[in-house]
């Protein structure tokens, strides 16, 4: 870590935040930027790192080095999950001026002009509450992310994130309703509820409300919100209220992303997941029976330790058996400190091959889904350059020159370059 670079600072430059990883990081980066702007930390670059895989962490470090080369006089701050897990390693990087932990990065005082503490890391496992942060907007994004909870009470054998984020803690509904109302008033037409484990929402709150209850009450409390989307769901934690809202509330969009991870029962048990293969299929089938137009995505890990060819085939076949299209494929990588790191490992070449097969199958499934939409109607939220997103979270090219934030109904005419093309 270097000393702060106070010479030749451009006082007119706005703070810049570079975000890696999940949607929660995107939300938090917006909060961080507002804190940095309010504190007048001009010519400051803040990198919000990710630690979900070794590759994600490598990319964060690479970005920090590149940013220093391109901005020799800027103050560079590293924060996020990778920093929380190993603050000294980042403090030792000569490219970095300060490191700030996950809890501290959400506090305005961490970025105050007179706070130049080089290492600011709290014990994340002792944190018991989380607060909503009023974010006025997301730099022109037509969708806005809202954090409903933080942390995770589960201990999957491959995952280090609970030790970077802490235990589950939820934001009370009243605070969330206030934030969503403000975002809608500022022009956001779609709200994405996000967190580390959103189906764990409410277990720590009085009365133990559920995610389904939150979604139902939020839509009632903010009738002007056109679109509500959920981030990654754990099929083992979905509550009855959630199924009811999915079936009866069209503003809850028919696109759900599942934290599946695998499609073989023994591998799921070794992962210490709380569901089995059939639970994933049943989850999708139940929602489809109520909302036939629903589309599903999933997180899948390729090459988890001990995974045999037969077990991999079970996971590969899950894509068709559950009807999954929007896939996030993660080649397994060792995270030191997790139980899976001590298990017999699959060869890297095999992991790479399995990941490629899963991606190919996912691309094929997405192609079939896109073709099935030709001739149908779609609700499109415009973003920029004539491109928007449908209710199914699929990019749609619209010929008309429309302003970002416009919500329009179109007819899908064709598929081109992995996108839908509308009339």
N, C-alpha and C positions, 0 to 999 in steps of 0.2 A: 504494500500500500504506500502510495506517495503522500506527500503533504498536499493540502488543498492548493489548487492553482488559482491564486488571486490576481495574478498579473495578466494584463491584456485581455480582461474579460469583457465580452460584448454585453453591455447592459440592456440592449434592446432585444436580445434573443429570448424567446420563450422557452421554458423547460420542455424537454422532449422525453417521452416515455416509450420504451421499446418493450413489447409484451410477448412472452413465449407461453405456449401451453394452452390451458383450458379457457372456457368462457368466463369462469370465475376470475381468472387473471385479467381478462379483458375488462371486466367490471372494476376490479381493484385498480387497474392502471388508470382508469378515468378518475377515480377518487384521488390517487396519488398525484396526478397531473394538476387537479384543482388545488390540492394542498401546496404543491410546489409553486404554482402561479401566485397564490395568495401570499406566500412567503417571499416572493420576489427572487426566487432562485433562478435567475436568468443564466443562460449559457450552462445549464445543467442537463445532463442526460442520465435518466434512470432506467436501468434494465431490470425488468420483472421476470426472474428466471423460473424455469420449470425443472422438476426432478423426476417426472414420471418414468423416464427411461434414461439410460446412460447417454443415448444419442441426443435427447433433449438437452441434457446438461452440457454436452460437448458443444452443441450449437450456441448455447448461451455464452459460454466462455469465448468461443470464436467471435461472437458478436461484440463482446466487451473489448477484445483486442483490436478488432477492426475499427470500432468507434473511437478508441484512443488514437489510433494512427491517423484517422481522418479529422479528429477534433483535439489537437494537442493541448489547447488551452482551456477546454471545458472541464467542469467538475463532473466526474462520473460516479454514480451511486449504483451499487448492486443490491438487489433485494429479491424476495420471492422464495420459493421452496428449496431450491438448491442452496441458497445462501443460509436459510434457516437450519438446514441439515449439517452444513459444514462451513460455518462463518469464517473460521481462521484461514481456510484454504483460499477464500475469496479476498480476505483482508491481506493476504500475502501476495496477491497479484499486483504488480507495479502499475497496472493500468487503472486501478480502482482507488478512489479517494475515500469513500465511505461504504460500509455495509450496514444494512438495516433489515431486521427480521420481519417475519410475516405479520405478527401482531403490531409491531411498531410502525410498519409502513402505512397503516390505516389511520394513524394519528397525525393531526396537523402539526403538533409540537415537534415531531421528528424532523420536519422540514423547515422549522423556524430559522430565520436568518442568523440568529445567535447560537444555533445548535449545530455544532460541527463535530460532535462526538464521532470518532472514527468507526467504532463498533457499537451498534445499538441493537442488541438481541435480547428479547425476553424469553423466559421459559414457557414455550407454547403449551406444554402439558398442564400448566396450572391455570390457564385461562378458562373461565367458566361462562362468559357472556360474549355476545357479538352484537354489534349495532348496525342498523342500516345507515347508509351514507347518502345524503341527498346529492345526486348527480344531475345537473341541469340538462345534460345532453351528452351525446357520444360522437362529437366531431362530425356531425352531418349524417351519422348512421340513422337509418329509418327504423332500425330495431334497437332496443335498449335492453341491457342485461340488468337484472335485479337480484342481488344476493339475498337468499332467504335463510340460509344456514351456512355454517362453517364447520370444518372438522369431520371426523368419522369415528364411530365407536367400534367399528369392525377391524379385524386384523387379518386380512387376506395375506397369504404367505408370500406373495410376489410384490407386495405394495409397501412402499416406504412413506407414502403421503400422510398417513395419520400422525407420523412423528414430525412432519413439517407443518401440519395444519392444526394438530391438537384434536381433542375430543369433540363430539357433536355439540353444537350450541346454535340455537335458532333465534331468528329475529321475530319479535312479537308482531302479530298481524297488524295492529294499528299503525305501527311505523311503516310497514310495507305498503299499506293502503295509501298513506300520505305520499310516499315516494312515487308510487305508480300514478297517482292523480297528477302529480307535478310533471312527470314525464309525458303523460298524455296531453296535458295542457301545453307542453312545449312542442307538441307536434308528432311525437312518436306513436306510430300506429300498431307496433308489435312489441310486446314485452316478453322477454325470455327469463323464466325463473331458473336461477342457477345456484350452485353450491358444490360442495364436495360429495355429499350424499343426500340429495334432496328428498328421497323417499324416507329418510330418517327425520324429516322435519317434525318439530313439535314434541319429540319425546322428552325434552328437557323443560318444556314450558308448562305452566299451570293448566291442568285439564287435559294435557297431552293431545293437542289438536294434531290432525294428520295433514299430509300434503293434499289429499282430496278435499278436506274441509277448507283448507286455505284457498285452493283454486276456486271452489264454489263460492266462497264468501268474497273473494277478491273480484270475481266477475260481477257479482251482485253490487258490490260497493263502488265499482268503477264502470258504470254502464256505457260510458263513451269509449272504452277500450275495445277496438275492433278485433285484435288478435292476441291470444295468449299462447305461448309455446313453452314446453317443458324441456329441460336439458336431461341428462342421462338418468335413467330409472333403474332401480334394482327390482327385478320381478318378484323377489321374495318379500318385499316390503310394501308392495302396492296395496292400498286399502280399498274397502268397498266404496267409500265416497268417491275415490278417484275413478273407479270404473263407472259410477253413476254419472259423474260430470262428463267423462269422455263420451258416454252414450247420449247425453241430453243437451250438451252445450256446444253448438257449432263454433263459437268463438275460441274454444280450446282446439287448436289446430290438429289435424289428423296425421301427425308425424311424431313418432316416439322412438327415442334412442335407448337401447337396452344395454346395461352393463352385463353382458353375457359372459365374455372371456373365453369360454370353451363350450364344446358340445358333447363332451364325453363325461359320464358320471364320475368315474374314478379320478380323472384329472380335476374336475370341479371340486371333489372332496379334498384332493391334495392342495388345491388352491385355497381351501377353507371358504369356499363360497357358500351361500345359504340357499341355493337353488340347485336343481338337477336339470338334465336336458329337457325332460318332458314339461317342466315348469315353464321354460322359455316358450315352448310350442303352445302350451295351454294359454299363457298370457297373451300371445299374439292372436290365437284363435278366438279367445273371448272378446277381445277388442274388435276384431274384424267382424264378428257376428253382430255387434252393435253399430259399428261404423265401417261398412264394407270398403270405403275408399281409403282406409288408413294404410300408411306406409311405415315400415320399421327399419331402423338401423341398429347397429350393434358394435360394441368394442370386442375385438377378438385377439387373443394372444396366440401367436404361432410358435410352436416349439417349446412349450413349457417343460421344465425338467421332468424326465421319465416318460414323456409322451412317445408312444409307439406309433407305427404307421397306421395301425387299425384305429387307435384313439384319435389320431389326426383326421382320418376319414370320417369319423363320427362328427367331428367339428365341421369339416367341409360340407358334409351332408346336411348339417343343421341349417345352412343358408337356404336350401330349398325347402326343407321340412317346416321351417318357421316363416319362410317368405321374407328373408332379410335382403335389403338392397343398399342402404346407406351404411357402408362399412368403414370402420377405422381399424386397420390391421396393425398390430404391434409385434414385431419380431421380439421374442423374449430376450431380455438382457439382464444380467445379474445386477441386483441392487444389494450392495454390502449391507449387512444388518438385518436382512429378511430371511426367514426360514427357507425359502425356495433357493437361496444362494448356496445352501448346504446340500441340496438334493443332487442326485446324478444328472448331469447336464446333457442336453442334446447337442450334437455337433453343429457348429455355426453354419456350415454349408447346408445342412439339412433344415435348419431353422429358416435360412434364406429361401430355400426352395419351397418350403411350406407356406411362407408368407406370400411368395409370388403366386402360388396356386390359389390361395384365398383371395388375393387381390384380383386375379383373373376371373374367378368365379363371381366376385362381387361386381366387377365391371360388366360381366355378361348379364347378371341379374338386373343391374341398373339399366342396361340397354333395353331389356325386355320391358321394364316398367315404363321407361320413357316412350317407347313405341306404343304402349297401351294407352297413353294419354292423348295421342293424336286424335283429333275430332271431339275431344271433351272440352268442357269449360274449366277455367282456372281463375282463382283469385290471386292477383299478382301485386305485391308491394314493391314499387319501383325504388331502385337504389341510384345507380348512375349509368351513364353511357347507354341508355336504352335497355338496361338489364335490371331485372327484378327477381324476386323469389316467390314461388307459388306457396300455397298452404302446405304442400308436401315437401317443402324445403328443397326445391329443384329450381335451378336458374332458368329464367324465361327471357328470351330476347323479344322485345316489343318494337315494332317498326316506328311507332309514333314517338315524337320528341316530348317526353313527359318529365315533369319535375320529380326529383327524389322525394319520396314520401307519398306519392299518389298511390291510391289503392284502387285497382281497376279489375273488372271482369273481362276475360279474353277467351277466344277460342284457339286451341292449340292446332296449328296447321302442319308442323313438321318437327323432326329431330335433326339437329345439326351440331356437330362437334361437342356432343355430350350435353347439349342444351335443348330446351324446348323453344320452338319458334311460334310466336302468336301472330294472329291477324293484325 
